[in-house]
Amino acid sequence: MAIPIIDLGRQYAQLKTELDAAVLGVYDHGRFILGPEVGCLEAGIAQLSGVEYGIGVASGTDALLLALHACGVGPGDEVITANFSFFASAGVVTRLGARPVFVDTEEDSFNLDPTLLEAAITEKTKAIVPVHLFGQLADMDPIMEIARRHNIRVVEDAAQSVGAEYKGRPAGSIGDLGCFSFFPTKNLGGSGDGGMIVTADKELYELCKMLRTHGEKPKYYHRIVGYNSRLDTLQAATLLVKLPHLREWSEARVRHAQRYDRELADLPHLTVPKVMPGSTFHIYNQYTLRSRKREEIIAGLREREIGVMIYYPVPFHQQECFADLGYAADAFPVSTAQAETVFSIPVYPELTDDEQGQVIAALRELAA
Ligand SMILES: Cc1ncc(COP(=O)(O)O)c(C=O)c1O
């Protein structure tokens, strides 16, 4: 691929000396499980998120699973989430024995439409999981207002939005708990799986901490049945090297996005993504365009060896594993149309001006 959708090698080359030393440092002290780097990263991510506590876990998926478990979600409960997201946002609900309830998305943000939220609430609703898709926060003010009025917990799926802001407030600080992923392609990506829960609530913090080590407190005394889900010390050590660069990397993504906006917005067969009014820092984990000519454009990009991905081709209500939820095929027109038209192009910080120029030139040919 001449211009891949993401090139992690470039980031490694930039930080190789520090990353290698950090990894070897862990081998030197040998505390592979919950070593000192995990605590340092938890403090760093909590500070970035404007809350007191961070709990490092094995993945973003597990962050959501443990956070919802800590909210008391279980059999008989319902959890509301957006119909258009990465699978984990809904899969974790089913894994806890609860029922996922889907809400359609906003046309312009790809995020849960707050005007449809209240109608989805029942006496069984235990939690709401707004997803901050592609690096932009959902419209949290109305979501929180509705949740508080109904006494329902809010778990932010901020897997794609570490460091992003809504009305100046950081992702993860607005709901009861926030969940991040350190999957390698995220803005802050590890060298494997990793995740973190953040919260300002001490009780929820204690509960999540217990849940990640089989519900024990103290060691070998199990108050509840939990999981084995810890962020590896090796991952924490590499993420600590990267954390100070997160802001500048996200700002580079914003610059790329702004150039795409400027140079692609006039094309008749393309719709560029929008920054919503409340979104004070969109971190562009993905730059996601829409087109009714998507398949043709994607084929043309691939021919030119330009990386392109569809995030995500199938809305939740059409996933085979959710067939028993009984949603009609046309129940969610906005997210269904989004799944049919979206595609994402390279926006990683290390993308050069020349490479971006080639992506733009290709799209100007293909979407004219
Ligand atoms: C929106 C969203 N939620 C949850 C996850 C799950 O994170 P992980 O892959 O670290 O389990 C991801 C990332 O893959 C994601 O993009």
Ligand as a Chemical Component Dictionary entry (heavy atoms), coordinates in Angstrom:
data_LIG
# 
_chem_comp.id                   LIG 
_chem_comp.type                 NON-POLYMER 
_chem_comp.pdbx_formal_charge   0 
_chem_comp.three_letter_code    LIG 
# 
loop_
_chem_comp_atom.comp_id 
_chem_comp_atom.atom_id 
_chem_comp_atom.alt_atom_id 
_chem_comp_atom.type_symbol 
_chem_comp_atom.charge 
_chem_comp_atom.model_Cartn_x 
_chem_comp_atom.model_Cartn_y 
_chem_comp_atom.model_Cartn_z 
_chem_comp_atom.pdbx_ordinal 
LIG C1 C1 C 0 -16.273 2.765  19.883 1  
LIG C2 C2 C 0 -15.476 1.623  20.412 2  
LIG N1 N1 N 0 -15.895 0.988  21.524 3  
LIG C3 C3 C 0 -15.202 -0.016 22.069 4  
LIG C4 C4 C 0 -14.024 -0.452 21.510 5  
LIG C5 C5 C 0 -13.344 -1.622 22.120 6  
LIG O1 O1 O 0 -12.010 -1.407 22.397 7  
LIG P1 P1 P 0 -10.950 -2.618 22.356 8  
LIG O2 O2 O 0 -10.712 -2.956 20.915 9  
LIG O3 O3 O 0 -9.753  -2.046 23.027 10 
LIG O4 O4 O 0 -11.533 -3.765 23.101 11 
LIG C6 C6 C 0 -13.523 0.196  20.374 12 
LIG C7 C7 C 0 -12.231 -0.138 19.744 13 
LIG O5 O5 O 0 -11.871 -1.038 19.149 14 
LIG C8 C8 C 0 -14.280 1.241  19.804 15 
LIG O6 O6 O 0 -13.852 1.859  18.701 16 
# 
loop_
_chem_comp_bond.comp_id 
_chem_comp_bond.atom_id_1 
_chem_comp_bond.atom_id_2 
_chem_comp_bond.value_order 
_chem_comp_bond.pdbx_ordinal 
LIG C1 C2 SING 1  
LIG C2 N1 SING 2  
LIG C2 C8 DOUB 3  
LIG N1 C3 DOUB 4  
LIG C3 C4 SING 5  
LIG C4 C5 SING 6  
LIG C4 C6 DOUB 7  
LIG C5 O1 SING 8  
LIG O1 P1 SING 9  
LIG P1 O2 DOUB 10 
LIG P1 O3 SING 11 
LIG P1 O4 SING 12 
LIG C6 C7 SING 13 
LIG C6 C8 SING 14 
LIG C7 O5 DOUB 15 
LIG C8 O6 SING 16 
# 
